[in-house]
Amino acid sequence: MTATAPSARGRGQAGVLALACLILFVDGYDLFAIGTIGPSLMHHREWHPDSGTLGMLGSVTALGMPFGSILAGWAADRWGRRTPIAAAVTWISLSMLVAGLVPDLSSFAAARFCTGVGIGALAPLVGAYVTDSAPANRRTLHLAITMGAIGVGGTVSALLGRLLLPETPFQRLFLFGAVPIILVPLIWRVIPAGPPSHDAAHGRTPAGRNRVLQLLVPESRRTTVLFWVAAFMSMALVFSTTAWLPTVMMKSGYDLGSSLEFSIAFTLGASFGGLGVSLLGDRGRLKLVTFGCFLLAAVALFVLSTPQPRPLLLVMSALAGLGSLGCQNMVIACMTAFYPPRLRGTGLGVGLGVGRLGAIVGPTYLSIATDTFSSHRAGFFAFMVPAVLGAATIAMLGREPSASADPGATAKAVSVG
């Protein structure tokens, strides 16, 4: 019997990862869709787009995310992971369906706001779900595998754009985002009901208001605030690049097909490169790896702004993707290592909720930067600012958070401040 237990556990963990990857694949597809259709939307004369339209849509999408993140994190610690995840997948599928059918820009923006609520909910919910079941010394790897599905979803979005645009109406790409509603019965069957078993068994699930206040107790306040700033910078970086990278590349002289190829390299780098850095994170190097991801994004984006051979630019696009989405994933890994299970959903939800403000600011900030400065390099330099500031924030953290911290430990016991 003891010989089969590890195998059963392994199958259970594989099932958790498979379902989590499917869910965050949805997140990635929807997240990158605006960047994919951006150039086509800007030439859609019936909707009368102007220079600020793309930034507006990116920011409107992001505006819904803090609501989804904070509400989902609170609900996950109160009622468990299953119901909020099923609700978020249903909501995001219906929102994408509406986005694919609406007749005008205002309705499309409203649908993207609703999509943002669902996107904001999925990362803290799935991050908490995966961390609950992962072995203590493999939490960062499991998170990286799961979060890598966001990049895979983005890659599929860019590939469909490469195949279908500009000949096919760009809204068709959003109809694919309605398909994931078929996952809801599987979610309901596989994910356990109720809060994490180790917390429920010990009666350690605090009231909602107390959970939020516990994030700011003196022992963890400084680290919590730094996590919020780092999450803000990572989201500003991710959402500015995902919304604007193809358009910025076209302003640098590339055609639509080439720009989407750079986006594909970006998302592939984000998906597969994250697995390598996660192994370093699980070896007690979360702070160093997170700092390195921010810095890598800044360097790669700078190289992309300069004339280089095409193969090198594709490599730099992949490294920019690794750095951009990698820093977001590693900030999430730091937070899951820092907060105990009874606060993990709330900690991720509030932290990513604050971070989503960066997602709101990022696309509009890029729009202003590209409009204000005539240089084709302005967009790349604007991408670099949150990357550098994020690296500086991570450098201010104290000692490394422990990726293999005892699941029952308190935030005080794994303090990094």
C-alpha positions in Angstrom: 0.0 0.0 0.0 2.8 2.4 0.8 4.4 1.7 -2.5 1.4 2.9 -4.5 0.8 6.0 -2.4 3.5 8.1 -4.1 2.2 7.1 -7.5 -1.4 8.1 -6.6 -0.1 11.4 -5.3 1.8 11.9 -8.5 -1.3 11.2 -10.6 -3.3 13.6 -8.4 -0.7 16.4 -8.8 -0.6 15.8 -12.6 -4.4 16.2 -12.7 -4.2 19.4 -10.8 -1.5 20.8 -13.1 -3.4 19.7 -16.2 -6.7 21.3 -15.2 -4.9 24.5 -13.9 -3.1 24.8 -17.3 -6.3 24.5 -19.2 -7.9 27.2 -17.1 -4.9 29.6 -17.5 -4.7 28.9 -21.2 -8.0 30.6 -21.3 -6.6 33.5 -19.3 -3.6 33.9 -21.7 -5.7 33.7 -24.9 -8.0 36.4 -23.7 -5.2 38.5 -22.2 -3.2 38.6 -25.5 -6.2 39.0 -27.8 -6.2 42.8 -27.7 -2.6 42.9 -28.8 -3.2 40.4 -31.5 -6.1 42.3 -33.1 -4.7 45.8 -32.3 -3.3 46.7 -35.8 -6.5 45.3 -37.5 -8.8 47.2 -35.1 -6.9 50.4 -35.7 -7.8 50.1 -39.5 -11.5 49.2 -38.8 -13.0 52.5 -40.0 -16.6 51.6 -39.1 -15.6 52.0 -35.4 -13.7 55.3 -36.0 -10.6 54.3 -33.9 -8.1 57.0 -33.0 -4.6 57.0 -31.6 -5.9 56.4 -28.1 -8.3 53.6 -28.8 -5.9 50.7 -28.3 -4.7 52.1 -25.0 -8.3 52.7 -23.9 -9.3 49.1 -24.6 -6.2 47.7 -22.8 -7.0 49.9 -19.8 -10.7 49.2 -19.8 -9.9 45.4 -19.8 -7.5 46.0 -16.9 -10.0 48.1 -15.0 -12.1 45.1 -14.3 -9.2 43.0 -13.0 -8.8 44.5 -9.5 -12.4 43.7 -8.8 -12.0 40.1 -10.0 -8.7 39.6 -8.1 -9.8 40.9 -4.7 -13.2 39.3 -4.7 -11.9 36.0 -6.0 -9.1 35.8 -3.4 -11.5 36.6 -0.6 -14.0 34.0 -1.9 -11.4 31.3 -2.3 -10.3 31.5 1.3 -13.9 31.7 2.6 -15.6 29.0 0.5 -12.8 27.1 -1.2 -11.4 27.2 -4.7 -14.0 25.3 -6.7 -17.0 27.7 -6.8 -15.0 30.9 -7.6 -13.0 29.2 -10.3 -16.1 27.7 -12.0 -17.8 31.1 -11.8 -14.8 32.9 -13.3 -14.5 30.6 -16.2 -18.2 30.9 -17.0 -18.1 34.7 -16.7 -15.0 35.0 -18.9 -16.4 32.7 -21.6 -19.7 34.6 -21.8 -17.8 38.0 -21.9 -15.7 36.8 -24.8 -18.7 35.6 -26.7 -20.3 39.1 -26.3 -17.1 40.8 -27.4 -17.2 38.7 -30.6 -20.7 39.8 -31.4 -21.2 43.4 -30.4 -21.6 46.0 -33.3 -19.7 49.0 -32.0 -16.7 50.2 -30.0 -18.6 51.2 -26.9 -20.2 47.8 -26.5 -16.9 46.1 -27.3 -15.2 48.1 -24.5 -17.9 47.1 -22.1 -17.4 43.5 -23.0 -13.7 43.8 -22.5 -14.3 45.3 -19.0 -16.3 42.2 -18.1 -13.6 40.0 -19.6 -11.1 41.8 -17.3 -13.1 40.9 -14.2 -12.8 37.2 -15.1 -9.1 37.5 -16.1 -8.4 39.2 -12.8 -10.0 36.4 -10.9 -8.2 33.4 -12.5 -4.5 34.0 -11.5 -5.0 34.2 -7.7 -7.6 31.4 -7.7 -5.5 29.0 -9.8 -2.3 30.0 -8.0 -3.8 29.2 -4.6 -5.3 25.9 -5.9 -2.0 24.7 -7.4 0.1 25.8 -4.4 -2.3 24.0 -2.0 -1.5 20.6 -3.6 2.1 21.0 -4.7 5.0 19.4 -2.9 6.8 22.0 -0.7 10.0 21.8 -2.7 8.2 22.1 -6.1 5.8 24.9 -5.6 7.6 27.4 -7.8 8.0 24.8 -10.6 4.3 23.9 -10.4 3.4 27.5 -10.5 5.7 28.1 -13.5 4.2 25.2 -15.4 0.7 26.5 -14.7 1.5 30.2 -15.4 3.3 29.1 -18.5 -0.1 28.2 -19.9 -0.8 31.9 -20.1 1.9 32.3 -22.6 0.7 29.3 -24.5 -2.7 30.8 -24.7 -1.1 34.0 -25.9 0.8 32.1 -28.6 -2.4 30.5 -29.9 -4.0 34.0 -30.0 -1.0 35.3 -32.0 -1.0 32.3 -34.3 -4.7 32.6 -35.1 -4.1 36.3 -35.8 -1.2 35.4 -38.1 -3.4 32.9 -40.0 -6.7 34.9 -40.1 -5.9 38.6 -40.0 -6.4 40.9 -41.7 -8.7 39.0 -44.2 -11.0 37.7 -41.4 -13.0 40.2 -39.2 -11.0 40.6 -36.1 -13.9 39.9 -33.8 -14.0 36.3 -34.9 -10.9 35.7 -32.7 -13.0 36.5 -29.6 -15.5 33.8 -30.4 -12.9 31.2 -29.6 -12.7 32.6 -26.1 -16.2 31.3 -25.4 -15.3 27.6 -25.8 -13.8 27.2 -22.3 -17.2 27.1 -20.7 -17.1 23.4 -21.4 -14.5 23.1 -18.6 -17.0 24.0 -15.9 -18.3 20.5 -15.3 -14.8 19.2 -15.1 -13.8 22.0 -12.6 -16.9 21.1 -10.5 -15.9 17.4 -10.5 -12.2 17.7 -9.9 -11.6 20.6 -7.5 -12.5 19.9 -3.9 -15.2 22.0 -2.2 -14.5 24.0 0.9 -11.3 25.8 2.1 -7.9 24.0 2.1 -8.2 20.8 4.2 -5.3 21.6 6.5 -6.9 25.0 7.5 -10.5 23.6 7.8 -9.3 20.7 9.9 -7.7 23.1 12.4 -10.4 25.7 12.4 -8.0 28.4 11.2 -10.1 30.1 8.6 -10.4 33.7 9.8 -13.2 36.1 9.0 -12.8 38.1 5.7 -12.0 41.4 7.3 -9.4 39.8 9.6 -7.7 38.1 6.7 -7.1 41.4 4.9 -5.9 43.0 8.1 -3.5 40.1 8.8 -1.7 41.0 5.6 -0.5 44.2 7.2 0.5 43.1 10.7 3.9 44.7 11.7 5.9 41.5 11.0 4.8 41.4 7.3 3.7 44.9 6.5 6.9 46.1 4.7 7.1 42.9 2.6 3.4 43.0 1.7 3.7 46.6 0.5 6.8 45.8 -1.6 5.0 42.9 -3.1 2.1 45.2 -4.1 4.6 47.6 -5.8 6.4 44.7 -7.6 3.0 43.4 -8.7 2.1 46.8 -10.0 5.3 47.1 -12.0 5.0 43.6 -13.4 1.4 44.1 -14.5 2.3 47.5 -16.1 5.0 45.7 -18.0 3.0 42.7 -19.0 -0.1 44.6 -20.1 1.8 47.3 -22.0 3.8 44.7 -23.9 0.8 42.4 -24.6 -1.4 45.3 -25.8 1.3 47.3 -27.7 4.2 45.1 -28.9 2.8 44.3 -32.4 1.9 47.9 -32.9 5.3 49.2 -31.7 7.0 46.8 -34.0 5.0 48.0 -36.9 6.0 51.6 -36.0 9.6 50.4 -36.3 9.0 49.4 -39.9 7.8 45.8 -39.7 4.7 44.5 -41.4 1.8 42.9 -39.6 2.9 39.3 -40.2 6.4 40.0 -38.9 5.1 41.9 -35.9 2.9 38.9 -34.9 5.9 36.6 -35.4 7.7 38.7 -32.7 4.6 38.3 -30.5 4.7 34.5 -31.0 8.4 34.5 -30.0 7.5 36.7 -27.0 4.8 34.3 -25.8 6.9 31.1 -26.4 9.8 32.6 -24.4 7.3 33.4 -21.6 5.9 29.9 -21.6 9.0 27.7 -21.8 11.7 29.9 -20.3 9.8 30.2 -17.1 10.2 26.5 -16.4 14.0 26.9 -16.2 14.0 29.9 -13.9 11.4 28.2 -11.6 13.9 25.5 -10.8 16.2 28.1 -9.5 13.3 29.6 -7.5 12.7 26.2 -5.8 16.3 26.1 -4.7 15.8 29.1 -2.5 16.6 31.8 -5.0 13.1 33.4 -5.5 14.3 37.0 -4.9 17.3 36.7 -7.1 15.3 35.0 -10.0 12.5 37.6 -9.7 15.1 40.5 -9.8 16.8 38.8 -12.8 13.5 38.5 -14.7 12.8 42.2 -14.4 16.3 43.1 -15.4 16.3 40.6 -18.4 13.1 42.2 -19.7 14.7 45.7 -19.6 17.8 44.6 -21.4 15.9 42.6 -24.1 13.5 45.4 -24.8 16.4 47.8 -25.2 18.1 45.5 -27.8 14.7 45.3 -29.6 14.8 49.0 -30.0 18.1 48.9 -32.0 18.7 47.6 -35.6 19.8 44.0 -35.3 19.7 40.8 -37.5 16.2 39.3 -37.6 17.2 36.0 -35.8 18.7 38.0 -32.9 15.5 40.1 -32.7 13.4 37.0 -32.4 15.7 35.7 -29.6 15.4 39.0 -27.9 11.6 38.9 -28.2 11.6 35.5 -26.5 13.8 36.8 -23.7 11.6 39.8 -23.3 8.6 37.5 -23.0 10.5 35.4 -20.4 11.4 38.5 -18.4 8.0 40.2 -18.7 5.7 37.3 -17.9 8.4 35.6 -15.9 8.6 38.5 -13.4 4.9 38.4 -12.9 5.0 34.6 -12.3 7.9 35.0 -9.9 6.2 37.7 -7.9 3.2 35.4 -7.5 5.6 32.6 -6.4 7.1 34.9 -3.8 3.7 35.7 -2.4 2.6 32.1 -2.3 5.8 31.3 -0.4 5.3 34.1 2.0 1.6 33.7 3.0 0.3 30.6 4.8 -2.5 28.6 3.2 -5.2 30.3 5.3 -4.2 33.7 3.9 -2.9 32.6 0.5 -6.0 33.3 -1.5 -6.5 36.7 0.2 -2.8 37.6 -0.1 -2.7 36.7 -3.8 -6.1 38.3 -4.5 -5.3 41.6 -2.8 -1.7 41.7 -4.0 -2.7 41.0 -7.6 -5.7 43.4 -7.2 -3.3 46.2 -6.4 -1.0 45.0 -9.1 -3.9 45.2 -11.6 -3.8 49.0 -11.2 -0.5 48.7 -13.1 -2.4 46.8 -15.8 -4.8 49.7 -16.0 -2.0 52.3 -16.2 0.3 50.3 -18.6 -1.6 50.4 -21.9 -2.6 54.1 -21.6 0.9 55.0 -20.5 2.3 53.4 -23.7 -0.3 55.3 -25.7 0.8 58.6 -24.2 4.5 57.8 -24.7 4.1 56.8 -28.3 2.0 59.9 -29.1 4.3 62.3 -27.2 7.6 61.2 -28.7 8.0 60.8 -32.4 11.0 58.4 -32.2 10.1 54.8 -33.1 12.2 53.8 -30.0 9.9 55.6 -27.6 7.6 52.6 -27.1 10.5 50.3 -26.2 11.9 52.8 -23.7 8.5 53.1 -22.2 8.4 49.3 -21.8 11.7 49.4 -20.0 10.6 51.9 -17.2 8.4 49.5 -15.2 11.0 46.7 -15.7 13.7 48.8 -14.1 11.5 50.0 -11.3 10.3 46.4 -10.6 13.9 45.2 -10.3 14.6 48.0 -7.8 11.6 47.1 -5.7 12.6 43.4 -5.5 16.1 44.5 -4.5 14.6 46.2 -1.5 13.1 42.9 -0.1 14.9 41.3 2.8 16.1 37.7 2.8 14.8 35.2 0.4 11.2 34.0 0.8 11.3 30.2 1.3 9.6 28.3 -1.6 9.4 25.2 0.6 8.0 26.9 3.7 5.9 24.7 6.0 2.3 25.0 4.8 1.1 25.6 8.3 3.6 28.4 9.0 2.4 32.0 9.6 3.5 34.9 7.5 5.8 35.9 10.4 7.6 32.6 10.2 8.5 33.1 6.6 9.1 36.8 6.7 11.4 38.2 4.0 11.5 41.7 5.5 
